[in-house]
């Protein structure tokens, strides 16, 4: 072969290879993140939201954006995820914001507060009202960008060793309750207890606890509370529509391409809808099974509901006077709640009451 031809062709090949290299590298780049969940794998509906999010991100990016999901305790404690995302230890987390009201009461407003919004109203406030805008302003203090990440719908009011008929029955009640609700229950004479999910059954069985709330029939059944606390009260007036969230480290999020940011937003929205759909499918069957096993399903009395409402509103007034971050978000949420409840009175609520009275 002619030497000059070889050199010429080799030179041409080198030029072509050099030109193609950036494109090849761009096509092969992978974004790898870690997601720390506040939930154990056994809670497949809650932990599953993180898995759904990661799967959708991978599918929409053709496998170029990969997120590994880690249950509570694998990378950090369940309640360590805010610090983990804030400090960049992990790129993102999936959690319930009201776990962190000890840092600032305003955290609870993007999850659930007693007598707050139901799940539909919460989504409307976040996506079409000022919810996402106001909570993102708040989370900027923690180097976090937030996205809605699921909703359980209204929860049950917990398991009780004895029936609770009046406010008087709440006095001195040792009650395992999570999040912000403890502030209101304490004002009603309850003694709130903070106990991990895995320890609740034993505490109820031994009488260390008088009562405990968790989520609803599907998750509660797994933990066997009905075997040691036969009364299942409802509703959880402190959790009318608790929203979960995806927390993203601000620097990591801002480093994403516009396409990857759009993928994150879309995947979060998909996971957000899936969580409640799964609960709405699974809870009815679980509730029927619990009743068949002897569970006594009992509504909270009107005087309990009215006292809880009164104490909640008094607490919110106090927080609005002392915490400007709470006040800014809560005032908007309260105005939105008023308009939503006016509308729901004429449509959703009346339709639901009629349909639920029918024997279909």
C-alpha positions in Angstrom: 0.0 0.0 0.0 1.2 3.5 -0.8 2.8 5.1 2.2 1.4 8.6 1.5 -2.1 7.1 1.1 -1.8 5.5 4.5 -0.7 8.7 6.2 -3.4 10.7 4.4 -6.1 8.2 5.3 -4.8 8.0 8.9 -4.8 11.7 9.2 -8.4 11.9 7.9 -9.5 9.2 10.2 -8.0 11.1 13.2 -9.8 14.3 12.2 -13.1 12.5 11.9 -12.6 10.7 15.2 -11.7 13.9 17.0 -14.8 15.6 15.6 -17.0 12.7 16.7 -15.6 12.3 20.2 -17.5 15.1 21.9 -20.8 13.8 20.4 -20.0 10.3 21.5 -19.1 11.5 25.0 -22.3 13.5 25.2 -24.4 10.5 24.2 -22.7 8.4 26.8 -22.9 10.7 29.8 -24.8 9.3 32.7 -26.2 11.4 35.6 -26.1 9.3 38.7 -28.0 10.3 41.8 -28.9 8.7 45.1 -32.4 9.0 46.7 -32.7 8.6 50.5 -36.2 7.7 51.6 -37.7 8.3 55.1 -39.6 5.0 54.7 -38.8 1.3 55.0 -39.2 -1.0 52.1 -42.0 -2.8 53.9 -44.2 0.3 53.3 -44.3 -0.5 49.6 -46.7 2.3 48.8 -44.6 5.0 50.4 -41.2 3.7 49.6 -42.5 2.6 46.2 -43.0 6.3 45.3 -39.3 6.7 45.2 -38.9 3.6 43.2 -41.5 4.8 40.7 -39.8 8.2 40.4 -36.4 6.6 39.7 -37.9 4.1 37.2 -39.6 6.9 35.2 -36.5 9.1 35.2 -34.5 6.2 33.8 -37.2 5.3 31.2 -37.6 8.9 30.0 -33.8 9.5 29.7 -33.1 6.2 27.9 -31.1 5.1 30.9 -28.8 8.1 31.0 -30.2 9.5 34.2 -30.0 6.8 36.9 -31.2 7.2 40.5 -30.6 4.5 43.2 -33.3 4.4 45.9 -32.3 3.7 49.5 -34.7 2.9 52.4 -34.5 4.7 55.8 -31.4 3.8 57.6 -29.4 2.6 54.6 -27.6 5.9 53.9 -28.9 8.0 56.8 -31.6 7.9 59.4 -35.2 8.4 58.3 -35.3 11.9 59.9 -31.8 12.8 58.6 -32.8 13.4 55.0 -33.2 17.2 55.2 -29.7 17.6 56.5 -28.5 15.0 53.9 -30.0 16.9 51.0 -29.1 20.3 52.3 -25.5 19.4 52.7 -25.3 17.5 49.4 -24.6 14.1 51.0 -27.3 12.8 48.7 -28.8 14.5 45.7 -32.4 13.9 46.8 -34.8 12.4 49.3 -38.4 11.3 49.6 -40.1 12.2 52.9 -43.0 13.8 54.7 -42.3 17.4 55.6 -44.1 17.5 58.9 -41.4 15.2 60.4 -39.2 18.3 60.5 -41.5 20.8 62.2 -38.9 20.9 65.0 -36.6 22.8 62.7 -39.4 25.2 61.8 -43.2 24.8 62.2 -43.6 26.0 58.6 -42.3 22.6 57.3 -45.7 21.1 58.2 -47.6 23.3 55.8 -46.3 21.5 52.7 -47.4 18.1 54.2 -50.5 18.3 56.5 -51.8 20.3 59.4 -54.9 19.6 61.5 -58.0 20.7 59.6 -55.9 21.7 56.6 -56.6 20.7 53.0 -57.8 17.4 51.6 -55.7 15.6 49.0 -57.3 17.2 45.9 -57.2 20.7 47.5 -53.6 20.2 48.4 -52.6 19.3 44.9 -54.6 22.2 43.5 -52.9 24.6 46.0 -49.5 23.3 45.1 -49.8 23.1 41.3 -52.3 25.9 40.5 -52.3 28.0 43.6 -49.3 29.6 45.4 -48.3 26.5 47.3 -45.3 25.4 45.3 -44.1 29.0 44.9 -44.3 29.8 48.7 -42.9 26.5 49.9 -40.0 26.7 47.5 -39.2 30.2 48.8 -39.1 28.6 52.3 -37.1 25.6 51.3 -34.4 27.8 49.6 -33.2 28.4 53.2 -32.3 24.8 53.3 -30.8 24.5 49.8 -33.7 22.4 48.7 -36.0 22.4 45.6 -39.2 20.5 46.4 -41.7 18.6 44.2 -45.0 17.0 45.4 -44.3 13.3 45.8 -47.6 11.5 46.7 -50.6 11.8 49.0 -52.2 9.1 51.2 -55.6 10.8 51.2 -57.4 11.2 54.5 -56.0 8.9 57.1 -57.5 6.9 60.0 -57.4 8.3 63.5 -55.5 5.4 65.1 -55.8 2.3 67.2 -57.0 2.5 70.8 -57.0 -0.1 73.6 -60.3 1.4 74.9 -63.0 3.4 73.1 -62.6 7.2 73.1 -66.1 8.7 73.6 -65.3 12.3 74.7 -62.6 14.8 75.2 -62.4 13.6 78.9 -61.2 10.2 77.6 -58.2 11.9 76.0 -56.8 13.1 79.3 -53.4 11.5 80.0 -53.8 9.2 77.0 -50.3 7.9 75.9 -50.6 8.2 72.2 -48.0 7.5 69.5 -48.5 10.2 66.9 -46.2 11.4 64.2 -45.5 15.0 63.2 -47.1 18.3 63.8 -50.4 16.8 65.2 -48.7 16.3 68.6 -48.9 20.1 69.2 -52.7 20.1 69.0 -53.2 16.8 70.8 -51.0 18.0 73.7 -53.3 21.0 74.1 -56.2 18.5 74.5 -54.6 16.6 77.4 -53.0 13.8 75.3 -49.4 12.7 76.1 -47.8 12.4 72.7 -45.2 9.7 72.2 -42.6 9.5 69.5 -42.0 5.8 68.8 -40.6 4.2 65.6 -43.1 2.0 63.6 -41.4 -1.2 64.4 -41.8 -0.7 68.2 -45.5 0.3 68.3 -47.0 -3.2 68.4 -45.0 -4.2 71.4 -45.7 -0.9 73.2 -49.4 -1.3 72.7 -49.4 -4.9 73.7 -47.6 -4.2 77.0 -49.7 -1.1 77.7 -46.7 1.3 77.4 -48.9 3.0 74.9 -52.7 3.5 75.1 -53.1 4.2 71.5 -51.2 4.7 68.2 -51.8 6.1 64.8 -50.0 5.1 61.6 -51.6 5.6 58.2 -54.6 3.6 57.2 -56.0 0.1 56.7 -53.5 -1.2 54.2 -50.3 -0.2 56.1 -51.8 -0.7 59.6 -52.9 -4.2 58.9 -49.3 -5.2 58.1 -48.2 -4.1 61.6 -51.0 -6.1 63.4 -52.3 -3.3 65.6 -55.8 -4.8 65.5 -54.6 -7.7 67.6 -53.8 -5.5 70.6 -55.9 -2.4 70.2 -59.4 -3.2 68.9 -60.9 0.3 68.5 -60.1 2.0 65.2 -61.2 5.6 65.3 -61.7 7.9 62.4 -60.9 10.3 60.8 -57.4 11.6 61.4 -58.5 15.2 61.5 -54.8 16.1 61.7 -54.1 14.4 58.3 -56.9 15.2 55.9 -54.6 15.0 52.9 -50.9 14.5 53.9 -48.6 15.2 51.0 -45.2 13.6 50.6 -42.4 15.4 48.8 -39.3 14.9 46.8 -36.4 17.1 48.1 -33.7 17.9 45.6 -30.3 19.5 46.4 -30.5 22.9 44.8 -27.0 22.7 43.3 -27.5 19.2 41.9 -30.9 20.3 40.4 -29.5 23.4 38.8 -26.7 21.4 37.2 -29.2 19.3 35.3 -29.9 20.0 31.6 -33.3 21.5 30.7 -34.4 18.1 29.4 -33.4 16.4 32.6 -35.2 19.0 34.7 -38.4 18.4 32.7 -38.0 14.6 33.2 -37.7 15.2 37.0 -40.8 17.3 37.0 -42.8 14.7 35.0 -41.6 11.7 37.0 -42.5 13.4 40.3 -45.9 14.2 39.0 -46.5 10.6 37.9 -45.3 9.2 41.3 -47.5 11.8 43.1 -50.7 10.5 41.4 -49.7 6.8 41.7 -49.4 6.9 45.5 -53.0 7.9 46.3 -54.3 5.7 43.5 -52.6 2.7 45.1 -54.0 3.6 48.6 -57.5 4.0 47.2 -57.4 0.6 45.7 -55.8 -1.2 48.6 -57.5 0.4 51.6 -61.1 -0.9 51.1 -60.0 -4.5 51.0 -57.8 -4.1 54.0 -60.5 -2.4 56.0 -63.0 -5.2 55.3 -60.5 -7.8 56.4 -59.8 -5.8 59.6 -63.5 -5.6 60.4 -63.9 -9.4 59.7 -61.1 -9.9 62.3 -63.0 -8.1 65.0 -61.9 -4.5 64.6 -64.4 -2.0 65.9 -64.5 1.0 63.6 -65.7 4.1 65.5 -66.0 7.8 64.5 -64.6 10.5 66.8 -67.4 12.3 68.6 -68.5 15.7 67.6 -67.2 17.3 70.8 -63.7 15.8 70.1 -63.7 17.2 66.6 -64.9 20.6 67.7 -62.4 20.9 70.5 -59.6 19.8 68.2 -60.7 22.4 65.6 -60.8 25.1 68.3 -57.3 24.2 69.6 -55.9 24.0 66.1 -57.1 27.5 65.1 -55.7 28.9 68.4 -52.3 27.4 67.7 -52.2 28.8 64.2 -53.0 32.3 65.5 -50.1 32.0 67.9 -47.7 30.7 65.3 -48.7 33.5 62.9 -47.9 36.0 65.5 -44.5 34.5 66.3 -43.2 33.0 63.1 -43.3 35.2 59.9 -42.3 32.2 57.7 -45.4 30.3 59.0 -47.6 33.3 58.7 -46.7 34.0 55.0 -47.5 30.4 53.9 -50.4 29.7 56.3 -52.4 32.8 55.4 -52.3 31.9 51.7 -53.2 28.2 52.5 -56.1 29.4 54.8 -57.6 31.7 52.1 -57.3 28.9 49.6 -59.0 26.4 52.0 -61.9 28.8 52.5 -62.6 29.0 48.8 -62.2 25.3 48.2 -64.5 24.3 51.0 -67.2 26.7 49.7 -67.0 25.0 46.3 -66.8 21.4 47.6 -70.0 22.0 49.7 -72.0 22.2 46.5 -70.4 19.5 44.5 -68.0 16.9 45.9 -69.3 16.7 49.4 -73.0 16.4 48.5 -72.4 14.0 45.7 -70.2 11.8 47.9 -72.7 11.8 50.8 -75.5 10.7 48.5 -73.4 8.0 46.8 -72.1 6.6 50.0 -75.7 6.2 51.3 -76.6 4.0 48.3 -76.2 0.2 48.5 -74.5 -0.3 45.1 
